[in-house]
Amino acid sequence: MSRQVRRLGIAFIVMYAVLFVKLNQVQVFQAEALNDRPENTRVLQRDFNEPRGDIISADGAVLATSEERRAALRYQRVYPDGELFAHVTGYYSFALGADGVERQYNDDLAGRTPALELNQLGSFLTAESSEGDVLLTVRKDLQSVARDSLGGQVGSVVALDPRDGSVLAMYSNPTYDPNVLSNNDTELATDAKGLYEAVEGKPLLAHTYRERYFPGSTFKVVTATAGLSSGTVTRDSPEYPSVTEYRPPLTTRAISNFGGNSCGGTLFVILARSCNSSFAQMAVEQVGADDMIDTAQAAGFNSVPPLDLPNPAESVFPDDFGKVVSNPAGKAPVNEDAPALAQSAIGQNDVAATPLQMALVAAGVANRGEIMTPHVLDAVRARDGEVVESYEAATWLRAAEPSVAATMREAMVGVVEDGTAQMMQIPGFEIGAKTGTAQLGTEPASSHAWMIAFGGPPGAEPTVAVAVVVTNVSGSSNATGGRVAGPVARDVLAAALGADR
């Protein structure tokens, strides 16, 4: 009898152990996979029947909030400014999921982070719910200036604080209305997304940080930094010859200056005049492929930027220009793909950058060579008003030594004082900039127009860095970047600095 009882007890223990293991497998190890299954709408229904926190700009505008509905889904997400912040806030949809801040900070908005749950536990006697408001660094006033100044042109604007990486504005056109995608009517939301996907220009894509373009002459800031960092270039030497073109070794194809103009001189002169011939020669004959690659990667190329928004694109600089071979001209040895290196040095060939990346290049020069981690989060605030999380600034990369950055900062200021970016001058402030015109073709001629810049009070650290690209502009003159992208960059920079526009 005791043996049977013992066997029965062992059987119960085994069954209990199996049940315990299976329960933990489902509730712990498989929980995320089960929640993510398309046919599982329980979690979605729960989320759309509970309050969700607001998304709020740095200057106090409510960018996303939830409105109560008398329907099966109690709450629907709405965006008071519609398209203005679409690529930052993203959308929150029962049918389509989420994007942007809505996706990145979903747990904070839903009140499911430990900090928010602990806050609610501490105030359990009140009627406050646990959802959190997400406070952003992005300013509505600057975002509006970016949109208005872009004026319907296809392009992107990024402005940030180089001292801590705070994103101050991030706007691209074309854009979309997140309200229609967040409609709780599944059919309407799905149809709206289909229409947006069919429209030319990819309005659903956040071009500011997910799309890459030839950076053109704005990349010469990186090439100049490579020259200074390698020690082969100083502010006074070499003095590049005044020529109309440069023919790299191992090719018969020359790299020409815009309009066939003669151009040359020392570093500050060739940056101010944006000499293609000089920077191509610098990369091939002074810097070399290894130092060019190292400097580009130190500036953020070939790495995914740690922006706190979903799926930022990696900017690209080629990392293989072949082995070093003898120079047929009898000069110093060169890389066997010297022609591609020469083209890359002026932002062409296979070089591609997001507007965010080029804003970070300008920010690195402005911030003594240090690139801070870019971010849109400022803080998370509980419903009782307590701040439960604040963003802490952190360094991402060291793009250059402080002495090199100081020289580049002075050189970029020179581009504004007496170069291709004179339209960027703002009375009462010190502005540094670099224009760029990335040629796309000759039949018909078109280009991407670029401007990168930084600014601040004279003698003080710059407080704003900006990058603007206007895409597929008709024509490809040397003045395209300054003429087309310059006014947009100047407006945003002036507004951020509190200057008259």
C-alpha positions as CSV (number, residue, x, y, z in Angstrom):
1,M,0.0,0.0,0.0
2,S,2.8,2.4,0.9
3,R,4.5,1.6,-2.3
4,Q,1.4,2.6,-4.3
5,V,1.1,5.8,-2.4
6,R,4.8,6.5,-3.0
7,R,4.4,5.9,-6.7
8,L,1.3,8.1,-6.8
9,G,3.1,10.8,-5.0
10,I,6.0,10.6,-7.5
11,A,3.6,10.7,-10.4
12,F,2.0,13.9,-9.0
13,I,5.4,15.5,-8.5
14,V,6.4,14.6,-12.1
15,M,3.2,16.0,-13.5
16,Y,3.5,19.1,-11.4
17,A,7.1,19.6,-12.6
18,V,6.0,19.2,-16.2
19,L,3.1,21.7,-15.7
20,F,5.5,24.1,-14.0
21,V,8.0,23.9,-16.8
22,K,5.3,24.3,-19.5
23,L,3.7,27.2,-17.7
24,N,7.1,29.0,-17.5
25,Q,7.9,28.2,-21.1
26,V,4.6,29.8,-22.2
27,Q,4.6,32.8,-19.8
28,V,8.3,33.6,-19.9
29,F,10.2,32.2,-22.7
30,Q,7.5,32.2,-25.4
31,A,5.6,35.3,-24.2
32,E,7.2,37.7,-26.7
33,A,6.7,35.4,-29.6
34,L,3.1,34.7,-28.7
35,N,2.4,38.4,-28.3
36,D,3.9,39.1,-31.7
37,R,1.8,36.6,-33.6
38,P,-0.5,38.3,-36.1
39,E,-3.6,36.4,-35.1
40,N,-3.1,37.4,-31.4
41,T,-5.1,40.7,-31.0
42,R,-5.6,40.4,-27.3
43,V,-2.6,42.6,-26.5
44,L,-3.6,45.1,-29.1
45,Q,-7.2,45.3,-27.8
46,R,-5.9,45.7,-24.3
47,D,-3.6,48.6,-25.4
48,F,-6.4,50.4,-27.3
49,N,-8.7,50.2,-24.4
50,E,-6.3,51.7,-21.9
51,P,-5.0,55.3,-21.7
52,R,-1.7,56.2,-23.4
53,G,0.6,59.0,-22.6
54,D,1.1,62.1,-24.7
55,I,4.1,63.0,-26.9
56,I,5.1,66.6,-26.2
57,S,7.5,69.0,-27.9
58,A,10.3,70.9,-26.2
59,D,8.3,74.0,-26.4
60,G,5.1,72.4,-24.9
61,A,3.0,71.5,-27.9
62,V,1.1,68.2,-27.7
63,L,2.2,66.2,-30.7
64,A,0.3,63.0,-30.0
65,T,-2.5,62.2,-27.6
66,S,-5.4,59.7,-27.2
67,E,-9.0,60.5,-27.6
68,E,-11.8,58.4,-26.2
69,R,-14.3,56.8,-28.6
70,R,-17.6,55.2,-28.0
71,A,-16.6,52.0,-29.9
72,A,-15.1,48.5,-29.4
73,L,-11.7,50.2,-29.2
74,R,-12.0,52.8,-26.5
75,Y,-9.1,55.0,-27.5
76,Q,-7.8,56.3,-30.8
77,R,-4.4,58.1,-31.3
78,V,-4.6,61.6,-32.8
79,Y,-1.9,64.0,-33.9
80,P,-2.9,67.7,-33.7
81,D,-0.2,68.9,-36.0
82,G,-0.7,66.2,-38.6
83,E,2.1,66.0,-41.1
84,L,4.5,68.4,-39.3
85,F,6.0,65.8,-37.0
86,A,4.9,62.6,-38.8
87,H,8.5,61.3,-39.3
88,V,9.3,61.9,-35.6
89,T,6.2,60.8,-33.7
90,G,5.4,58.1,-36.3
91,Y,1.9,56.6,-35.9
92,Y,0.2,54.1,-33.6
93,S,-2.4,52.0,-35.4
94,F,-4.5,49.0,-34.5
95,A,-4.2,47.8,-38.1
96,L,-0.7,48.8,-39.0
97,G,1.4,48.8,-35.8
98,A,3.6,51.7,-34.9
99,D,6.6,53.7,-36.0
100,G,8.7,56.6,-34.8
101,V,8.6,57.7,-31.1
102,E,5.3,55.7,-30.8
103,R,7.3,52.5,-31.4
104,Q,10.6,53.4,-29.8
105,Y,9.0,54.5,-26.5
106,N,5.9,52.3,-26.6
107,D,6.4,50.9,-23.1
108,D,6.8,54.4,-21.6
109,L,3.7,55.7,-23.3
110,A,1.8,52.6,-22.2
111,G,3.1,52.8,-18.6
112,R,4.8,49.5,-18.6
113,T,8.4,50.5,-17.6
114,P,9.6,49.7,-14.1
115,A,10.0,53.4,-13.3
116,L,6.4,54.2,-14.2
117,E,5.0,51.1,-12.5
118,L,7.0,52.0,-9.4
119,N,5.6,55.5,-9.5
120,Q,2.1,54.2,-9.7
121,L,2.7,51.9,-6.8
122,G,3.9,54.8,-4.8
123,S,0.7,56.7,-5.4
124,F,-1.7,53.8,-5.3
125,L,-4.2,55.8,-3.2
126,T,-4.7,58.3,-6.1
127,A,-6.7,57.8,-9.3
128,E,-3.7,58.4,-11.5
129,S,-3.0,55.8,-14.2
130,S,0.5,54.6,-15.0
131,E,1.1,55.8,-18.6
132,G,3.9,58.2,-19.2
133,D,4.2,61.4,-21.3
134,V,7.3,61.4,-23.5
135,L,8.9,64.9,-23.7
136,L,11.0,65.5,-26.8
137,T,14.0,67.7,-27.6
138,V,12.3,68.7,-30.9
139,R,10.9,72.2,-31.0
140,K,7.6,73.0,-32.8
141,D,8.7,76.5,-33.7
142,L,11.9,75.2,-35.4
143,Q,10.0,72.4,-37.1
144,S,7.6,74.9,-38.5
145,V,10.4,77.1,-39.8
146,A,12.0,74.1,-41.5
147,R,8.7,73.2,-43.2
148,D,7.9,76.8,-44.2
149,S,11.4,77.6,-45.5
150,L,11.6,74.4,-47.5
151,G,8.4,75.6,-49.1
152,G,7.2,72.5,-50.8
153,Q,10.7,71.6,-52.2
154,V,11.6,67.9,-51.9
155,G,14.2,67.7,-49.2
156,S,15.2,67.3,-45.5
157,V,16.2,69.5,-42.6
158,V,18.0,68.3,-39.5
159,A,19.0,70.7,-36.6
160,L,20.7,69.6,-33.4
161,D,22.6,70.9,-30.4
162,P,26.2,69.8,-30.9
163,R,26.9,70.1,-27.2
164,D,24.6,67.2,-26.2
165,G,23.1,65.7,-29.4
166,S,19.6,67.0,-28.8
167,V,17.6,66.9,-32.1
168,L,16.0,70.3,-32.4
169,A,14.2,69.9,-35.7
170,M,13.8,66.9,-38.1
171,Y,11.6,67.5,-41.1
172,S,11.4,66.1,-44.6
173,N,9.1,66.6,-47.5
174,P,7.1,64.7,-48.8
175,T,5.5,63.7,-45.6
176,Y,2.1,62.2,-44.5
177,D,-0.7,62.6,-42.1
178,P,-0.4,60.0,-39.2
179,N,-4.0,60.6,-38.3
180,V,-5.3,58.6,-41.2
181,L,-3.0,55.7,-40.5
182,S,-3.9,55.7,-36.8
183,N,-7.7,55.5,-37.5
184,N,-9.2,52.6,-35.6
185,D,-11.1,51.7,-38.8
186,T,-8.9,49.0,-40.1
187,E,-10.0,49.3,-43.7
188,L,-9.6,53.1,-43.8
189,A,-6.1,52.9,-42.3
190,T,-5.0,50.1,-44.6
191,D,-6.3,51.9,-47.7
192,A,-4.6,55.1,-46.6
193,K,-1.2,53.3,-46.3
194,G,-1.7,51.8,-49.7
195,L,-2.2,55.2,-51.2
196,Y,0.8,56.7,-49.5
197,E,2.9,53.8,-50.7
198,A,1.8,54.4,-54.3
199,V,2.7,58.1,-54.2
200,E,6.0,59.2,-55.8
201,G,8.6,60.3,-53.3
202,K,8.0,57.8,-50.5
203,P,6.2,60.0,-48.1
204,L,6.1,57.3,-45.4
205,L,9.9,57.2,-45.3
206,A,11.7,59.4,-42.8
207,H,14.3,60.8,-45.3
208,T,16.1,62.7,-42.6
209,Y,17.6,59.6,-41.1
210,R,16.6,56.6,-43.3
211,E,17.5,57.8,-46.8
212,R,21.0,58.3,-48.2
213,Y,22.2,60.8,-50.8
214,F,25.5,61.8,-52.4
215,P,26.8,64.4,-50.0
216,G,28.8,66.2,-52.7
217,S,31.2,69.0,-51.6
218,T,29.9,68.9,-47.9
219,F,32.1,65.8,-47.6
220,K,35.2,68.0,-48.2
221,V,34.9,68.8,-44.5
222,V,35.7,65.1,-43.8
223,T,38.5,65.1,-46.4
224,A,40.1,68.2,-44.9
225,T,39.8,66.7,-41.5
226,A,41.6,63.6,-42.7
227,G,44.4,65.8,-44.1
228,L,44.9,67.7,-40.9
229,S,44.6,64.5,-38.7
230,S,47.2,62.7,-40.8
231,G,49.7,65.5,-40.5
232,T,50.1,65.7,-44.3
233,V,48.1,68.9,-44.5
234,T,48.3,72.1,-42.5
235,R,46.5,75.4,-42.8
236,D,49.6,76.7,-44.8
237,S,50.7,73.7,-46.8
238,P,50.7,72.3,-49.3
239,E,49.6,75.0,-51.7
240,Y,47.6,73.2,-54.4
241,P,48.2,74.4,-58.0
242,S,45.5,76.6,-59.6
243,V,44.2,74.3,-62.2
244,T,40.9,73.5,-63.9
245,E,41.1,69.8,-63.3
246,Y,43.0,67.0,-61.6
247,R,43.8,63.7,-63.3
248,P,44.3,60.9,-60.8
249,P,47.0,58.3,-61.4
250,L,46.0,55.2,-63.3
251,T,43.2,56.8,-65.3
252,T,42.7,59.2,-68.2
253,R,39.5,60.7,-66.8
254,A,40.0,64.0,-65.0
255,I,38.1,65.5,-62.1
256,S,37.0,69.0,-63.1
257,N,36.2,72.0,-61.1
258,F,32.7,73.4,-61.6
259,G,32.4,75.3,-64.8
260,G,36.0,74.6,-65.7
261,N,37.2,77.3,-63.3
262,S,40.8,77.4,-62.2
263,C,41.0,76.7,-58.5
264,G,43.8,76.1,-56.0
265,G,45.6,77.4,-52.9
266,T,46.1,76.4,-49.2
267,L,43.5,74.6,-47.1
268,F,41.3,77.6,-46.1
269,V,41.3,78.9,-49.7
270,I,40.4,75.6,-51.3
271,L,37.6,75.0,-48.8
272,A,36.2,78.5,-49.2
273,R,36.2,78.0,-53.0
274,S,35.3,74.3,-52.9
275,C,38.0,73.2,-55.3
276,N,37.3,69.7,-56.6
277,S,40.8,69.4,-58.1
278,S,42.6,70.2,-54.8
279,F,40.6,67.9,-52.5
280,A,40.9,65.0,-55.0
281,Q,44.6,65.5,-55.1
282,M,44.7,65.8,-51.3
283,A,43.1,62.4,-50.8
284,V,45.2,60.6,-53.4
285,E,48.6,62.2,-52.9
286,Q,48.7,63.4,-49.3
287,V,46.2,61.5,-47.2
288,G,45.9,58.0,-48.8
289,A,43.1,55.5,-48.6
290,D,43.7,54.2,-45.0
291,D,43.5,57.6,-43.4
292,M,40.5,58.6,-45.5
293,I,38.6,55.5,-44.4
294,D,39.6,55.9,-40.7
295,T,38.5,59.6,-40.7
296,A,35.2,58.9,-42.4
297,Q,34.5,56.1,-40.0
298,A,35.5,58.3,-37.0
299,A,32.8,60.8,-38.3
300,G,30.1,58.1,-38.3
301,F,30.2,56.6,-41.8
302,N,29.9,52.8,-42.0
303,S,28.1,52.7,-38.7
304,V,24.4,52.9,-37.7
305,P,23.9,56.1,-35.7
306,P,22.5,55.4,-32.2
307,L,19.5,57.7,-32.8
308,D,16.6,56.7,-30.6
309,L,14.2,56.2,-33.5
310,P,13.5,53.0,-35.4
311,N,15.8,51.8,-38.2
312,P,18.2,54.7,-38.9
313,A,20.3,54.1,-42.0
314,E,24.0,53.7,-42.1
315,S,25.9,56.2,-44.1
316,V,28.5,54.8,-46.4
317,F,32.1,55.5,-47.3
318,P,34.0,52.8,-49.4
319,D,36.4,50.8,-47.4
320,D,38.5,49.2,-50.1
321,F,40.5,51.1,-52.6
322,G,42.9,48.3,-53.4
323,K,46.5,47.8,-52.5
324,V,49.3,50.4,-52.7
325,V,51.1,50.4,-56.1
326,S,53.8,52.4,-57.7
327,N,52.8,55.8,-59.2
328,P,53.2,55.9,-63.0
329,A,54.0,59.6,-62.7
330,G,57.0,58.8,-60.6
331,K,55.6,60.3,-57.5
332,A,54.7,58.7,-54.2
333,P,52.9,55.3,-54.4
334,V,49.1,55.4,-54.6
335,N,46.2,53.0,-54.2
336,E,45.4,51.0,-57.2
337,D,41.9,52.4,-57.2
338,A,43.1,56.0,-56.9
339,P,40.5,57.3,-59.3
340,A,37.7,56.1,-57.0
341,L,39.5,57.5,-54.0
342,A,39.7,60.9,-55.7
343,Q,36.0,60.9,-56.5
344,S,35.1,59.8,-53.0
345,A,37.1,62.7,-51.5
346,I,34.6,65.1,-53.0
347,G,31.5,63.2,-51.9
348,Q,30.8,61.2,-55.1
349,N,31.5,57.7,-56.3
350,D,29.9,55.3,-53.7
351,V,29.8,57.8,-50.8
352,A,26.2,58.2,-49.5
353,A,25.0,60.0,-46.4
354,T,21.8,60.7,-44.6
355,P,21.0,64.4,-43.6
356,L,21.4,63.3,-40.0
357,Q,24.9,62.1,-40.7
358,M,26.0,65.4,-42.3
359,A,24.5,67.3,-39.4
360,L,26.6,65.2,-37.1
361,V,29.7,66.0,-39.3
362,A,29.0,69.8,-38.7
363,A,28.3,69.1,-35.0
364,G,31.6,67.3,-34.6
365,V,33.6,70.3,-35.9
366,A,31.5,72.6,-33.7
367,N,32.0,70.5,-30.6
368,R,35.8,70.2,-30.5
369,G,35.8,67.0,-32.6
370,E,33.4,65.1,-30.3
371,I,30.1,63.8,-31.8
372,M,27.5,63.4,-29.2
373,T,24.8,60.6,-29.4
374,P,21.8,62.1,-31.3
375,H,18.5,61.8,-29.5
376,V,14.9,63.0,-29.6
377,L,14.0,62.0,-26.0
378,D,14.3,64.6,-23.3
379,A,12.4,63.0,-20.4
380,V,9.6,60.7,-19.4
381,R,7.0,62.2,-17.1
382,A,4.4,60.3,-15.0
383,R,0.8,61.5,-14.9
384,D,1.3,63.0,-11.5
385,G,4.0,65.3,-13.0
386,E,7.0,63.5,-11.7
387,V,9.9,63.1,-14.1
388,V,10.8,59.4,-13.9
389,E,13.5,59.3,-16.6
390,S,15.8,62.0,-18.1
391,Y,18.1,61.6,-21.0
392,E,21.8,61.7,-20.1
393,A,24.1,63.1,-22.8
394,A,26.8,60.7,-24.0
395,T,29.6,60.8,-26.6
396,W,29.2,58.6,-29.7
397,L,32.4,59.2,-31.5
398,R,35.7,61.2,-31.5
399,A,35.8,62.6,-35.0
400,A,39.0,64.6,-34.6
401,E,41.4,65.9,-32.0
402,P,40.4,69.3,-30.5
403,S,43.2,71.1,-32.3
404,V,42.1,69.7,-35.7
405,A,38.5,70.5,-35.0
406,A,39.5,74.1,-34.0
407,T,41.3,74.5,-37.4
408,M,38.3,73.1,-39.3
409,R,35.9,75.4,-37.3
410,E,38.0,78.4,-38.4
411,A,38.1,77.1,-42.0
412,M,34.3,76.7,-42.1
413,V,33.8,80.2,-40.7
414,G,36.0,81.4,-43.5
415,V,33.6,79.8,-46.0
416,V,30.9,82.0,-44.7
417,E,33.0,85.1,-44.4
418,D,34.6,84.9,-47.9
419,G,33.5,81.8,-49.7
420,T,30.6,79.9,-51.3
421,A,28.4,80.2,-48.1
422,Q,28.3,83.9,-47.7
423,M,24.5,83.8,-47.7
424,M,24.7,82.1,-44.3
425,Q,25.9,85.2,-42.5
426,I,23.8,86.2,-39.5
427,P,24.6,89.5,-37.9
428,G,25.7,89.1,-34.2
429,F,26.6,85.4,-34.6
430,E,29.6,83.4,-35.7
431,I,28.6,81.0,-38.4
432,G,30.6,78.2,-40.1
433,A,29.3,76.3,-43.1
434,K,30.0,74.3,-46.2
435,T,28.0,74.1,-49.4
436,G,27.5,71.1,-51.6
437,T,26.2,70.3,-55.0
438,A,26.1,66.6,-55.8
439,Q,25.7,66.2,-59.6
440,L,23.3,63.4,-60.6
441,G,23.5,63.5,-64.4
442,T,23.8,65.6,-67.5
443,E,20.6,64.7,-69.5
444,P,18.9,66.7,-68.1
445,A,21.4,68.2,-65.6
446,S,20.3,67.9,-62.0
447,S,21.8,67.7,-58.5
448,H,21.3,67.5,-54.8
449,A,21.8,70.9,-53.1
450,W,23.4,70.7,-49.7
451,M,24.3,73.0,-46.9
452,I,25.8,72.0,-43.5
453,A,26.5,74.7,-40.9
454,F,26.9,75.5,-37.2
455,G,26.5,78.8,-35.3
456,G,26.6,80.5,-31.9
457,P,27.6,83.7,-30.2
458,P,31.0,85.1,-31.2
459,G,33.8,83.6,-29.1
460,A,31.5,81.0,-27.6
461,E,30.8,77.4,-28.3
462,P,28.3,76.8,-31.2
463,T,24.9,75.9,-30.0
464,V,23.3,74.7,-33.2
465,A,24.3,72.5,-36.1
466,V,22.2,72.0,-39.2
467,A,22.1,70.0,-42.4
468,V,19.8,70.7,-45.4
469,V,19.4,68.8,-48.6
470,V,17.1,69.7,-51.4
471,T,17.0,66.8,-53.9
472,N,16.9,66.6,-57.7
473,V,17.3,70.3,-58.3
474,S,17.4,71.3,-62.0
475,G,20.8,72.3,-63.1
476,S,24.2,71.7,-61.4
477,S,26.1,74.9,-61.0
478,N,28.6,75.4,-58.2
479,A,26.2,77.9,-56.6
480,T,23.3,75.4,-56.4
481,G,23.9,74.4,-52.8
482,G,24.2,77.9,-51.5
483,R,21.3,79.2,-53.7
484,V,18.8,76.5,-53.0
485,A,19.7,74.9,-49.6
486,G,21.4,77.9,-48.1
487,P,18.3,80.0,-47.4
488,V,16.6,77.1,-45.7
489,A,19.6,76.4,-43.5
490,R,20.0,80.1,-42.6
491,D,16.3,80.4,-41.6
492,V,16.5,77.4,-39.3
493,L,19.8,78.4,-37.9
494,A,18.7,82.0,-37.3
495,A,15.5,80.8,-35.6
496,A,17.4,78.4,-33.3
497,L,19.8,81.2,-32.3
498,G,17.0,83.7,-31.7
499,A,18.3,86.0,-34.5
500,D,16.2,88.1,-36.9
501,R,15.5,86.3,-40.1
